[in-house]
Amino acid sequence: MAAKIPKSRVVILIPGIFDRGFSMLRMHRALEQAGFSAHTIRLKTNSGWYGMEPMAVQLGDLVEAVTPKGATCALVGFSMGGIVARYYLQRLNGAANVHKFIALSSPHFGSLWAHLLPYKGGRQLRIGSEFLHNLNRDAAMLEGVAPVSIWTPYDATIVPHTSSRLPLGETYQVPVSLHRWVPQNPEVIRIVVAELVEVFGSGGGRTGSQFSCMKKSRK
C-alpha cells in the first residue's frame, strides 16, 4: 500500500486578470489567522497576453518554492487565476502537488467579455474556445484535488455567470454584487477557510446551516 502524501498548510492564492494581488489581501490575512501559510502569486504578464501557459509555469515554480518537500499544498484561484490553476493541475502534472483546489468566479466555460481581448489569453477564455473545451473534456483529472467552485448569480464579468460552476466537486452560490468583490466577500472567505480547515479534520465538520449561501454537490 502506497504511503499517503502529507498535506501542508501552504495555500497559494492566484489573482485574476490585471490583478497584482490586492483583491486577495483580505483572504490572505484570514488564512494566516486560521493557521495557514498563505502566498499570493504576482503573475507576470497578468493580462494573459501570452496565454495561460506561461502563468501556469510561474505557478508551478512558486508551488515548488514554498511547499515543503514531499508534501502537497492548496490552490485558490480567482477569475482567470482559476483557469491558470487548472492548466497547471491538468497539463503540468500539478495535481500531484496539490490536495485542494478552490475556484472563485472563474470562467470554466468562457465569458462573452473575453471577446474584447484580441490576444491569446482572451481567445482562450472565450465561450467555445478549444483551450477550455480541452480542459473541460479532461475535467475528471481534478477529482484528486477535491475541487470547489464558488460563484455569484450577479456576476456581470463572467457571462453567463453559470460558467463559474465546475462540472464536478462542491459548488457554492454566494450572492455577491460585483465580480471583483468575490474574493473579498466575508461569506466567500468563510467558505474558503472552512473548506481548507476540513482537509485536516478539524473545525467540527460542516453543516448546511453554517453558511447563508446555497450549497449543492456536483458529481
C-alpha positions as CSV (number, residue, x, y, z in Angstrom):
1,M,0.0,0.0,0.0
2,A,1.4,3.4,-1.1
3,A,2.2,5.9,1.6
4,K,-0.1,8.9,1.8
5,I,1.5,12.2,0.8
6,P,1.4,14.6,3.7
7,K,-0.7,17.7,3.3
8,S,1.0,21.0,4.2
9,R,-0.8,24.2,5.4
10,V,0.6,26.1,2.5
11,V,-2.1,27.9,0.4
12,I,-1.3,29.7,-2.8
13,L,-3.7,32.5,-3.9
14,I,-3.9,33.2,-7.7
15,P,-5.4,36.6,-8.6
16,G,-7.4,37.4,-11.8
17,I,-6.6,39.3,-14.9
18,F,-4.7,42.6,-14.4
19,D,-4.7,42.0,-10.7
20,R,-1.4,42.3,-8.8
21,G,-2.9,40.5,-5.8
22,F,-4.7,43.4,-4.0
23,S,-8.0,41.6,-4.3
24,M,-6.7,38.7,-2.3
25,L,-5.3,40.7,0.7
26,R,-8.4,40.1,3.0
27,M,-8.4,36.4,2.2
28,H,-4.7,36.2,2.7
29,R,-5.0,37.7,6.2
30,A,-7.9,35.4,7.1
31,L,-5.9,32.3,6.1
32,E,-2.9,33.4,8.1
33,Q,-5.1,33.9,11.1
34,A,-6.5,30.4,10.6
35,G,-3.0,28.9,10.8
36,F,-2.2,28.6,7.2
37,S,0.9,29.8,5.3
38,A,-0.6,31.9,2.6
39,H,1.2,33.1,-0.5
40,T,-0.2,35.4,-3.2
41,I,1.5,35.0,-6.6
42,R,2.2,38.1,-8.6
43,L,1.8,36.8,-12.1
44,K,4.0,38.4,-14.8
45,T,2.1,39.5,-17.9
46,N,-1.1,39.0,-16.0
47,S,-3.1,40.5,-18.9
48,G,-3.0,37.0,-20.4
49,W,-1.2,38.4,-23.4
50,Y,0.9,35.2,-23.9
51,G,-1.9,32.9,-22.7
52,M,-2.4,30.8,-19.6
53,E,0.5,28.5,-20.2
54,P,3.5,30.8,-19.0
55,M,1.5,31.9,-16.0
56,A,0.8,28.3,-15.1
57,V,4.6,27.7,-15.2
58,Q,5.1,30.6,-12.8
59,L,2.6,29.0,-10.5
60,G,4.4,25.7,-10.6
61,D,7.6,27.4,-9.7
62,L,6.0,29.0,-6.7
63,V,4.4,25.7,-5.6
64,E,7.9,24.1,-5.7
65,A,9.5,27.0,-3.9
66,V,7.1,27.4,-0.9
67,T,5.7,23.8,-0.3
68,P,7.7,21.5,2.0
69,K,9.4,18.8,0.0
70,G,7.3,15.7,-0.3
71,A,4.1,17.5,0.8
72,T,1.1,19.0,-1.1
73,C,-0.4,22.5,-0.9
74,A,-3.8,24.1,-1.7
75,L,-4.7,26.5,-4.5
76,V,-7.3,29.2,-4.5
77,G,-7.8,30.9,-7.9
78,F,-9.9,33.9,-8.6
79,S,-11.4,34.6,-12.1
80,M,-8.6,34.0,-14.6
81,G,-6.5,32.7,-11.8
82,G,-8.7,29.6,-11.5
83,I,-8.0,28.8,-15.1
84,V,-4.3,29.3,-14.7
85,A,-4.5,26.9,-11.8
86,R,-6.5,24.4,-13.9
87,Y,-3.9,24.4,-16.6
88,Y,-1.2,23.8,-14.0
89,L,-3.2,20.9,-12.4
90,Q,-4.3,19.3,-15.6
91,R,-1.5,19.9,-18.1
92,L,1.7,20.4,-16.0
93,N,1.2,17.4,-13.6
94,G,0.3,19.9,-10.8
95,A,-2.3,17.6,-9.4
96,A,0.5,15.5,-7.9
97,N,1.5,18.5,-5.7
98,V,-2.0,19.8,-4.7
99,H,-4.6,18.4,-2.3
100,K,-7.3,21.1,-2.6
101,F,-8.4,23.4,-5.5
102,I,-10.9,26.2,-5.0
103,A,-12.0,28.4,-7.9
104,L,-13.7,31.7,-7.3
105,S,-15.8,33.1,-10.2
106,S,-13.6,31.5,-12.8
107,P,-14.8,31.3,-16.4
108,H,-14.6,27.5,-16.7
109,F,-16.8,27.6,-19.8
110,G,-15.7,31.1,-21.0
111,S,-17.1,34.6,-20.9
112,L,-18.6,36.8,-23.6
113,W,-16.4,39.7,-22.3
114,A,-13.3,37.7,-23.3
115,H,-14.2,38.5,-27.0
116,L,-13.0,42.1,-26.2
117,L,-9.4,40.8,-25.5
118,P,-7.8,40.4,-29.0
119,Y,-4.8,38.4,-27.9
120,K,-4.0,34.8,-26.9
121,G,-5.4,34.8,-23.3
122,G,-8.6,36.5,-24.4
123,R,-9.1,33.9,-27.2
124,Q,-8.5,31.1,-24.6
125,L,-11.1,32.5,-22.2
126,R,-13.9,32.9,-24.8
127,I,-17.0,30.7,-24.9
128,G,-16.4,27.7,-27.0
129,S,-12.6,28.1,-27.1
130,E,-10.6,25.0,-27.9
131,F,-8.5,25.7,-24.9
132,L,-11.4,25.5,-22.4
133,H,-13.0,22.6,-24.3
134,N,-9.9,20.5,-23.9
135,L,-9.7,21.3,-20.1
136,N,-13.3,20.5,-19.6
137,R,-13.1,17.3,-21.6
138,D,-10.5,16.2,-19.1
139,A,-12.1,17.8,-16.0
140,A,-12.2,14.4,-14.2
141,M,-8.4,14.9,-13.7
142,L,-9.4,17.4,-10.9
143,E,-11.2,14.7,-8.8
144,G,-8.0,14.1,-6.8
145,V,-7.7,17.8,-5.7
146,A,-11.2,17.9,-4.2
147,P,-12.4,20.8,-6.4
148,V,-14.7,23.5,-5.1
149,S,-16.3,26.3,-7.2
150,I,-17.8,29.4,-5.7
151,W,-19.9,31.7,-7.9
152,T,-22.4,34.6,-7.8
153,P,-25.6,34.9,-9.8
154,Y,-25.0,38.6,-10.1
155,D,-21.7,38.3,-12.0
156,A,-21.6,40.7,-14.9
157,T,-18.0,39.9,-15.8
158,I,-18.3,36.1,-16.2
159,V,-21.2,35.9,-18.7
160,P,-23.1,33.7,-18.4
161,H,-22.5,33.5,-14.7
162,T,-23.2,29.8,-14.7
163,S,-19.8,29.4,-16.5
164,S,-18.2,29.8,-13.0
165,R,-19.5,26.4,-11.9
166,L,-17.1,23.4,-12.3
167,P,-18.7,20.3,-13.7
168,L,-17.6,18.3,-10.6
169,G,-16.9,18.7,-6.9
170,E,-18.6,21.0,-4.5
171,T,-20.4,24.2,-5.6
172,Y,-21.4,27.2,-3.5
173,Q,-23.6,30.1,-4.7
174,V,-23.0,33.3,-2.8
175,P,-24.9,36.5,-3.7
176,V,-22.0,38.9,-4.2
177,S,-23.0,42.0,-6.2
178,L,-19.8,42.5,-8.2
179,H,-17.3,40.1,-9.7
180,R,-14.3,41.9,-8.2
181,W,-15.8,41.8,-4.7
182,V,-16.0,38.0,-4.7
183,P,-12.6,37.2,-3.1
184,Q,-13.1,40.0,-0.6
185,N,-16.6,38.9,0.5
186,P,-16.8,37.7,4.1
187,E,-19.0,34.7,3.3
188,V,-16.7,33.6,0.5
189,I,-13.7,33.9,2.8
190,R,-15.5,31.8,5.5
191,I,-16.3,29.1,3.0
192,V,-12.7,29.0,1.7
193,V,-11.2,28.8,5.2
194,A,-13.8,26.1,6.2
195,E,-13.0,24.0,3.2
196,L,-9.3,24.2,3.8
197,V,-9.6,23.5,7.6
198,E,-11.8,20.5,6.8
199,V,-8.9,18.9,4.9
200,F,-7.1,18.4,8.3
201,G,-10.2,17.0,10.1
202,S,-10.6,19.9,12.4
203,G,-13.2,22.6,12.7
204,G,-16.0,20.4,13.8
205,G,-17.1,19.4,10.3
206,R,-19.7,21.3,8.2
207,T,-23.4,21.5,8.3
208,G,-25.8,23.1,5.9
209,S,-26.6,25.8,8.4
210,Q,-23.0,27.1,8.6
211,F,-23.4,29.2,5.5
212,S,-26.1,31.6,4.4
213,C,-25.3,30.8,0.8
214,M,-26.8,27.9,-1.2
215,K,-24.6,24.8,-1.4
216,K,-25.0,21.8,-3.7
217,S,-22.8,18.9,-4.6
218,R,-22.0,18.2,-8.3
219,K,-20.7,14.7,-9.1
